Amino acid sequence: MTIQWFPGHMTRAKRQIEEKLKLIDVVIELLDARIPQSSRNPMIDEITSSKPRLILLNKADLADGDMTAEWSKYFRDKGHATLAIDANSGTGVKDIAGKAKELLQEKIQRQIDKGMKPRPVRALIVGIPNVGKSTLINRIAGRNIAITGDRPGVTKGQQWIKSGGELELLDTPGILWPRFEDPIAGFRLAATGAIKEDLLHIDEVACFVLRDLVKHYGPVLAERYGLTDLPAELADMQAAIDVLEQIGRRRGCLSGGGHVDFDKAAGILLRELRAGKLGRMTLEAPDEVGDTPGTKSTE
Ligand code: GDP
């Protein structure tokens, strides 16, 4: 789904989520485990501050397990519950209801003390496009349901999806805009396929992501593409271009005159990265939050 996020649409998306918050107990914020910071909506804390939050690190099957553990700690330290999941295969999904209940423990206990039967936890899934909201809702529902979400400007009636008597989920997720005002987040979003790469130059996306890959996974990259003299970190854009050129030569991406076709080389790198062919990789670490303009947490 392609959404053009104009300021009016953002205001509308924010208002639609605020309306839904009145119906639910817990916000389930879905993030991409490979880019937990870049895949967060920049205003999420402000928009959902009235409700407890469960942060799901989705696509954990593609992310680096050690880094996912670090990110889980980072969000837990901020007072959120966290869980790493893979909505595609269903790994971790059965633990969502329990985690959501943990957030409401005191409220549930009060109901029990009054002799009331605790009702299921009601939740709303929110996240940027392509983070896996529909996949997760379908998995929880146990069937394929048409999920349109609220496109900016379109509303429809709400339905509850019931899951095992413990969790009820609104069937339309809250769709929020990505952090595209921050250029580095934009490149990471494009690299993972969260935003269309044709919005940016593919060779530039590849060069930016190479900086992340060399920093965190240099030896793996060197091994896969037969790279020599790979530094521990790429100091500048030219260093990234040199690495992309080596990848292009190794993979035979040549245009006339023996020059490397950079777009072709970039396409190979990004395709292999997204498909997990380079191994499980996370592009950003919690200690980088706040390093670049626009990525600073609002908490
Ligand atoms: P939405 O726009 O947030 O509703 O995202 P979708 O549910 O349509 O998912 C976007 C893409 O991510 C689809 O191609 C899904 O198959 C894929 N996807 C969703 N969850 C996972 C996951 O946990 N692991 C992997 N590898 N892919 C996933």
Boltz pocket constraint, residues with backbone or C-beta under 6 A from the ligand:
constraints:
  - pocket:
      binder: B
      contacts: [[A, 58], [A, 59], [A, 60], [A, 61], [A, 62], [A, 85], [A, 86], [A, 87], [A, 88], [A, 89], [A, 127], [A, 128], [A, 129], [A, 130], [A, 131], [A, 132], [A, 133], [A, 134], [A, 135], [A, 136]]
      max_distance: 6.0
